[in-house]
Every structure is written in C-alpha cells, then in structure tokens.
Amino acid sequence: MRDRLREITETRAHDPGAIGRAAARRVRAASPLGDGGRAMIIAADHPARGALAAGGDPAAMADRGELLERLCVALARPGVTGVLGTADILEDLLLLGVLDGKTVFGSMNRGGLAGSSFEIDDRFTSYTADGIAAMGFDGGKMLTRIALDDPATPSILENSARAVNALAERRLMAMVEPFLSIWRDGRLRNDLSPDAVIKSVAIASGLGTTSARTWLKLPVVAEMERVLAATTLPVLLLGGEVRDTEAAFASWKEALEQPIVRGLVVGRSLLYPADDDVTGAVDRAVGLLMAGA
C-alpha cells in the first residue's frame, strides 16, 4: 500500500484531473442491493467529523494509508455491495480502482464536529447533490439529529429536506440517518430508547417533497419490530461503535429478519474489529445478510 499511496499523492499533486477520469470510467452497480437482495455498505465518513476513534484507540482512523488498506480489504470481499464516504476518501478509492461494481454514497453534512459545542449544528460541508451526480455516484447520506431543546434543530431539518429534494430531482438515493438527541453534561447524546427512535423515524420519513428515493439508516435498539413498524421506507441498519461484538452480531441478525430491512451500513466495527481480522469480520456480517435473505 505504501507504493500506491505514493502514486495517489503524486497524482493529486500533478494530475488532479485523473480523479474525474477515474469516476467516468467506473463501472456502476445495477442496483443498491446485491445478488442476494441485500446491501452491505462499508462506512468511512467518520474522520471528516473529527471522529477518529475505534475500539479503545482514540486515533485508530488517523492513519490514512492504514484506513485505505482496510477499506480495500473490505471492498474486495464477496457480498460487499458499496461504500459510504467523504470526497477525500472516495477519491482515493477511485484512484485505487476498487469501486467498480459498487454503489457509492457521498456523505453530505460533516459540520457537527464530534464533541464540539456546536455539534447539533450539522452543516452540509461535504458532498452536494450536484457533486454526487457529477461523479456518477448513487446517493447521498445525511446525519439528521433532532434536539428538541436546541434552537439549531429546525435548520438541520430544513437542510436535510433540501438535500432529500435535490437528490430526488437527480434520481439519487437519500440515505437519512435520524436520531432524537439530547444535551447531557455538555455532550450531545443520542436517545436510543425505542420511543425516541420511533419519533425520529416519523420525523425523518416526512422530510422533503417526496420520499420516493429516501432510505433510512437506523440503529438497532430494543423492540426493533415496533420501531420498524413506524415506516414503510427501506431501512439499512447502522453498526455504530461496537463494544460487545457477539451482542452486536446477534442484534443485527434478529433485526435483519424483518422484511423492511434491506441491509447493513457498518464502518469501524468491521474495519477495526477487536481481533483485527477485517476479512473475518466482513465475511461474518455478509453471512448474516445471506442467512436472512
């Protein structure tokens, strides 16, 4: 990977147009769902929000070369259908030539930096719908945190609705990741109680002038069957920060039995598993999808 990284940095310095040419050559996926009718998307948009931790290492994702190497391993595994990232990471992957046949989703709002006093003010600082369309990608993802006691929340909802509209106008998927959030001891926390997730689902489902191309990215929580009954939109399960690997896989397996769930969007827990076996972690997650298909 060291030699490939040197090639990327040289290309970025001397031939930036190579990124656009790589995007134009990319073979697009026929569907966001794989051959088994499920999506397995690897998430890698955490660094742009200043979230570099994975497991017990606060700087696990700080080494870009290592992150790219792990992403290449994950994307090469059978059953992995796509990737989610910011422009810097997706462009590196384009130059590495590993995105053929994958669905590619651009992360759109990364302004709510992790741990900041303005974290709820999650402004759209990364991809736009125009930028996603220009690169020939398949959709955009927006984190939509709803803090009922914070006056910044209405602007977040408004900007998310605009993004849903802009993506739909271009026939691109809008992947909305909603949370009901609260400030506690100066930190923004997501309320993962079933009732809170249900409320966030109801609010997110109604964003925009159409929901025809909106998918929801939801956490796995208690009473998941009741949570999923709150919408008819396709649902992807998010991985989040996993502390108990066995419990996480068991909860994913149970939730995947619900027909509305179309797949997984998982990042750190597969790219930086506790045993450091990226191949094994990804293959196990794909196995869950195939078992529930």
C-alpha positions as CSV (number, residue, x, y, z in Angstrom):
1,M,0.0,0.0,0.0
2,R,2.9,2.4,0.6
3,D,3.7,2.5,-3.1
4,R,0.1,3.0,-4.0
5,L,-0.1,5.9,-1.5
6,R,2.9,7.5,-3.1
7,E,1.1,7.2,-6.5
8,I,-2.0,8.8,-5.1
9,T,-0.1,11.8,-3.6
10,E,1.8,12.3,-6.9
11,T,-1.4,12.1,-8.9
12,R,-3.1,14.6,-6.6
13,A,-0.2,17.0,-7.0
14,H,0.4,16.7,-10.7
15,D,-2.7,15.4,-12.3
16,P,-5.9,16.2,-10.3
17,G,-8.0,15.6,-13.4
18,A,-7.2,11.9,-13.0
19,I,-9.9,11.7,-10.3
20,G,-12.6,12.8,-12.7
21,R,-11.4,10.4,-15.3
22,A,-11.4,7.6,-12.8
23,A,-15.0,8.4,-11.9
24,A,-16.1,8.5,-15.6
25,R,-14.5,5.0,-16.1
26,R,-16.1,3.5,-13.0
27,V,-18.5,0.6,-13.7
28,R,-21.6,1.4,-11.8
29,A,-23.7,-1.2,-9.9
30,A,-27.0,-2.2,-11.4
31,S,-28.8,-1.9,-8.0
32,P,-28.1,-0.8,-4.5
33,L,-28.9,-4.4,-3.5
34,G,-26.6,-7.3,-4.2
35,D,-27.3,-10.6,-5.8
36,G,-28.9,-11.8,-2.6
37,G,-31.2,-8.8,-2.5
38,R,-29.3,-7.2,0.4
39,A,-26.9,-4.3,0.7
40,M,-23.6,-4.5,2.6
41,I,-22.2,-1.0,2.7
42,I,-18.9,-0.1,4.4
43,A,-19.0,3.3,6.1
44,A,-15.9,5.5,6.2
45,D,-17.1,9.1,6.7
46,H,-16.2,9.4,10.4
47,P,-12.8,11.2,10.0
48,A,-14.3,14.3,8.4
49,R,-16.4,14.9,11.6
50,G,-13.3,14.5,13.7
51,A,-14.3,11.1,14.9
52,L,-11.1,9.1,14.7
53,A,-11.6,6.5,17.5
54,A,-12.3,2.8,17.0
55,G,-12.4,0.3,19.8
56,G,-10.0,1.5,22.5
57,D,-7.8,3.5,20.2
58,P,-8.7,7.2,20.1
59,A,-6.7,7.7,16.9
60,A,-7.4,4.4,15.1
61,M,-8.6,6.1,11.9
62,A,-5.9,8.8,11.8
63,D,-3.5,6.9,9.5
64,R,-5.0,7.3,6.1
65,G,-2.9,4.6,4.5
66,E,-4.0,2.1,7.0
67,L,-7.6,3.1,6.6
68,L,-7.4,2.8,2.9
69,E,-5.8,-0.6,3.1
70,R,-8.6,-1.9,5.4
71,L,-11.2,-0.4,3.1
72,C,-9.6,-2.2,0.1
73,V,-9.7,-5.5,2.0
74,A,-13.4,-5.0,2.9
75,L,-14.5,-3.9,-0.5
76,A,-12.9,-7.0,-2.1
77,R,-14.9,-9.4,0.0
78,P,-17.8,-11.2,-1.7
79,G,-21.1,-9.8,-0.8
80,V,-19.9,-6.2,-0.1
81,T,-22.1,-4.0,-2.3
82,G,-20.9,-0.4,-1.6
83,V,-19.2,2.2,0.4
84,L,-20.1,5.5,2.1
85,G,-17.5,8.3,2.5
86,T,-16.5,11.9,2.0
87,A,-14.8,13.2,-1.1
88,D,-11.3,12.7,0.0
89,I,-11.7,9.1,0.9
90,L,-13.9,8.2,-2.1
91,E,-11.5,9.9,-4.5
92,D,-8.6,7.9,-3.0
93,L,-10.6,4.7,-3.6
94,L,-11.3,5.8,-7.2
95,L,-7.6,6.3,-7.8
96,L,-7.0,2.8,-6.3
97,G,-9.6,1.4,-8.7
98,V,-11.6,-0.5,-6.2
99,L,-15.1,1.0,-6.7
100,D,-16.1,-0.8,-9.9
101,G,-19.5,-2.6,-9.4
102,K,-20.1,-0.9,-6.1
103,T,-22.8,1.5,-5.0
104,V,-21.1,4.7,-3.8
105,F,-22.7,7.2,-1.4
106,G,-21.4,10.6,-0.6
107,S,-21.6,11.8,3.0
108,M,-23.1,15.3,2.9
109,N,-23.1,17.0,6.3
110,R,-20.0,16.8,8.4
111,G,-20.0,20.2,10.1
112,G,-21.2,19.0,13.5
113,L,-17.8,18.0,14.7
114,A,-17.7,15.3,17.3
115,G,-17.5,16.6,20.9
116,S,-17.9,20.2,19.9
117,S,-20.3,22.8,21.5
118,F,-21.9,23.2,18.0
119,E,-22.3,19.5,17.3
120,I,-26.0,19.8,16.7
121,D,-25.4,22.4,14.0
122,D,-24.6,19.8,11.5
123,R,-24.0,21.9,8.4
124,F,-23.6,20.5,4.9
125,T,-19.8,20.8,4.4
126,S,-19.1,17.8,2.2
127,Y,-21.0,16.5,-0.8
128,T,-23.8,18.3,-2.6
129,A,-26.4,16.6,-4.7
130,D,-24.8,18.2,-7.8
131,G,-21.4,16.9,-6.8
132,I,-22.7,13.4,-6.2
133,A,-24.4,13.4,-9.6
134,A,-21.3,14.8,-11.3
135,M,-19.2,11.9,-10.0
136,G,-21.7,9.3,-11.1
137,F,-22.3,8.2,-7.6
138,D,-25.5,6.6,-6.4
139,G,-26.8,8.7,-3.5
140,G,-26.1,10.9,-0.5
141,K,-26.2,10.3,3.2
142,M,-27.2,12.9,5.8
143,L,-27.0,12.7,9.6
144,T,-30.2,14.3,11.0
145,R,-30.0,14.8,14.7
146,I,-33.1,16.3,16.3
147,A,-32.6,18.0,19.7
148,L,-36.0,19.3,20.9
149,D,-34.4,21.7,23.3
150,D,-31.9,23.2,20.8
151,P,-32.9,26.1,18.5
152,A,-30.5,24.9,15.8
153,T,-32.6,21.8,15.1
154,P,-35.1,23.5,12.7
155,S,-32.2,24.5,10.3
156,I,-30.9,20.9,10.4
157,L,-34.4,19.6,9.4
158,E,-34.7,22.3,6.7
159,N,-31.3,21.5,5.2
160,S,-31.9,17.8,5.3
161,A,-35.2,18.3,3.5
162,R,-33.5,20.4,0.8
163,A,-30.9,17.6,0.3
164,V,-33.7,15.0,0.0
165,N,-35.3,17.1,-2.6
166,A,-32.1,17.8,-4.5
167,L,-31.2,14.1,-4.6
168,A,-34.7,13.0,-5.6
169,E,-34.6,15.5,-8.5
170,R,-31.5,13.8,-9.8
171,R,-33.0,10.3,-9.2
172,L,-30.4,9.6,-6.5
173,M,-31.0,7.8,-3.2
174,A,-31.2,9.9,0.0
175,M,-29.9,8.0,3.0
176,V,-31.2,9.7,6.1
177,E,-29.8,8.8,9.5
178,P,-32.1,10.3,12.2
179,F,-31.6,10.5,15.9
180,L,-33.5,12.1,18.7
181,S,-30.6,13.7,20.6
182,I,-30.2,15.5,24.0
183,W,-27.5,17.6,25.6
184,R,-26.2,16.0,28.7
185,D,-23.2,17.3,30.7
186,G,-22.1,19.4,27.8
187,R,-22.1,16.5,25.3
188,L,-24.7,15.6,22.6
189,R,-26.1,12.1,23.2
190,N,-28.4,10.1,21.0
191,D,-31.5,8.7,22.8
192,L,-31.7,5.1,21.8
193,S,-34.9,4.2,23.6
194,P,-37.5,2.7,21.3
195,D,-39.9,5.6,21.6
196,A,-37.2,8.1,20.8
197,V,-36.1,6.2,17.7
198,I,-39.7,5.8,16.6
199,K,-40.2,9.6,16.9
200,S,-37.0,10.2,14.9
201,V,-38.2,7.8,12.2
202,A,-41.6,9.6,11.9
203,I,-39.9,13.0,11.5
204,A,-37.2,11.8,9.0
205,S,-39.8,9.9,6.9
206,G,-41.6,13.2,6.2
207,L,-38.7,15.3,5.1
208,G,-38.8,16.7,1.5
209,T,-41.4,16.9,-1.2
210,T,-41.1,13.2,-2.0
211,S,-39.9,10.2,-0.1
212,A,-39.8,8.0,-3.2
213,R,-36.0,7.7,-3.1
214,T,-35.5,8.0,0.7
215,W,-34.0,5.2,2.7
216,L,-33.5,5.3,6.4
217,K,-30.3,4.3,8.2
218,L,-31.3,3.3,11.7
219,P,-29.6,2.0,14.9
220,V,-30.6,-1.4,16.3
221,V,-32.3,-0.9,19.6
222,A,-34.8,-2.7,21.8
223,E,-38.2,-3.5,20.4
224,M,-36.9,-3.3,16.9
225,E,-40.1,-4.8,15.4
226,R,-42.1,-1.9,16.9
227,V,-39.5,0.6,15.7
228,L,-39.6,-0.7,12.1
229,A,-43.4,-0.6,12.1
230,A,-43.2,3.2,12.1
231,T,-42.3,3.5,8.4
232,T,-42.7,1.9,5.0
233,L,-39.3,3.3,3.8
234,P,-36.5,0.8,3.1
235,V,-34.2,0.5,6.1
236,L,-30.5,-0.1,6.5
237,L,-29.1,-0.9,9.9
238,L,-26.1,1.1,11.2
239,G,-23.3,-0.5,13.1
240,G,-22.1,2.3,15.3
241,E,-19.4,1.9,18.0
242,V,-19.5,-1.8,19.0
243,R,-18.3,-2.8,22.5
244,D,-19.6,-6.3,22.6
245,T,-19.1,-8.0,19.2
246,E,-21.2,-11.0,19.9
247,A,-24.1,-9.0,21.2
248,A,-23.9,-6.7,18.2
249,F,-24.0,-9.5,15.6
250,A,-26.9,-11.2,17.5
251,S,-28.9,-7.9,17.4
252,W,-28.1,-7.4,13.7
253,K,-29.2,-11.0,12.9
254,E,-32.5,-10.5,14.7
255,A,-33.3,-7.2,13.1
256,L,-32.4,-8.5,9.6
257,E,-35.3,-10.9,9.9
258,Q,-37.7,-8.0,9.4
259,P,-38.6,-7.7,5.7
260,I,-38.3,-3.9,5.7
261,V,-34.6,-4.2,6.5
262,R,-32.5,-4.2,3.3
263,G,-29.0,-4.4,4.7
264,L,-26.2,-3.1,6.8
265,V,-24.1,0.1,6.8
266,V,-21.2,-0.6,9.1
267,G,-17.8,1.0,9.4
268,R,-15.5,1.0,12.4
269,S,-16.7,-2.3,13.9
270,L,-15.8,-4.1,10.6
271,L,-12.7,-2.1,9.6
272,Y,-11.2,-2.2,13.1
273,P,-12.6,-5.3,14.8
274,A,-11.3,-6.3,18.2
275,D,-9.3,-9.2,16.8
276,D,-8.0,-7.0,13.9
277,D,-9.3,-9.6,11.3
278,V,-11.1,-7.3,8.8
279,T,-11.7,-10.2,6.4
280,G,-13.3,-12.3,9.1
281,A,-15.5,-9.5,10.4
282,V,-16.8,-8.5,7.0
283,D,-17.4,-12.1,5.9
284,R,-19.4,-12.7,9.1
285,A,-21.5,-9.7,8.5
286,V,-22.2,-10.7,4.9
287,G,-23.1,-14.2,6.2
288,L,-25.8,-12.6,8.3
289,L,-27.2,-10.9,5.3
290,M,-27.2,-14.1,3.2
291,A,-28.8,-16.1,6.0
292,G,-31.7,-13.6,6.3
293,A,-32.2,-13.1,2.6
